[in-house]
Amino acid sequence: MIERLEQDLLERMWRKKLLGGNHMRVENLLASVPGHVKGDLKGALKSLLRQGYVVWYNRSKGALQLNGERLKEIKELLPHG
């Protein structure tokens, strides 16, 4: 089962259409989040990477995107899905 913070990150990435050629650096993805929550969100992001919902677009630059091969599963995890 997916946690609430993981679901929030997936939803944010879905809204920004971060798939295919679109990507976003980790620091920009977490930019609008209060400082006391960033550590928890980084942990949730690592979990999403391990689960394969999020993949590296360019690891050296820290850019991420949604896994195009798992879009159907990701859509089902989202609240509006």
C-alpha positions in Angstrom: 0.0 0.0 0.0 1.2 3.5 -0.8 1.5 6.2 1.9 -0.2 9.6 1.8 3.1 11.5 1.2 3.9 9.2 -1.7 0.5 9.7 -3.1 0.9 13.5 -2.8 4.2 13.4 -4.7 2.7 11.2 -7.4 -0.2 13.5 -7.8 2.0 16.6 -8.0 4.2 14.9 -10.7 1.0 13.8 -12.5 -0.4 17.4 -12.5 2.9 18.7 -13.9 2.9 15.9 -16.6 6.4 14.7 -15.6 6.6 11.8 -18.1 8.0 11.2 -21.5 10.5 14.0 -22.1 9.3 16.1 -19.2 11.2 16.0 -15.9 12.0 18.0 -12.8 14.9 18.2 -10.5 14.4 16.9 -7.0 15.1 20.3 -5.3 12.5 22.0 -7.6 10.0 19.3 -6.8 10.4 19.9 -3.1 10.7 23.7 -3.3 7.3 24.7 -2.2 7.3 22.3 0.8 7.8 23.6 4.3 11.3 22.7 5.7 10.0 20.5 8.5 8.3 18.2 5.9 11.1 17.9 3.4 12.9 15.1 5.1 9.7 13.0 5.1 9.1 13.8 1.5 12.6 12.8 0.5 12.0 9.4 2.2 8.7 9.1 0.3 10.5 9.9 -2.9 13.2 7.2 -2.2 10.4 4.7 -1.6 8.7 5.6 -4.9 12.0 5.1 -6.7 12.4 1.7 -5.1 8.8 0.7 -6.0 9.4 1.8 -9.6 6.7 4.5 -9.8 9.3 7.2 -10.3 12.5 6.9 -12.4 15.6 8.9 -12.9 15.6 11.0 -16.0 19.1 12.3 -15.5 20.6 11.0 -12.3 23.7 13.3 -12.5 21.5 16.4 -12.5 19.0 14.9 -10.0 16.0 15.0 -12.5 13.0 12.6 -12.0 10.0 11.7 -14.0 7.1 9.2 -13.7 7.7 5.7 -15.0 5.9 5.6 -18.3 5.6 1.8 -18.1 3.5 2.0 -14.9 1.2 4.9 -15.8 -1.9 2.8 -15.4 -1.0 1.7 -11.9 0.0 5.3 -11.0 -3.4 6.6 -12.2 -5.2 4.1 -10.0 -3.2 5.2 -7.0 -4.3 8.9 -7.4 -7.4 10.1 -5.6 -9.1 11.1 -8.9 -7.9 7.9 -10.6 
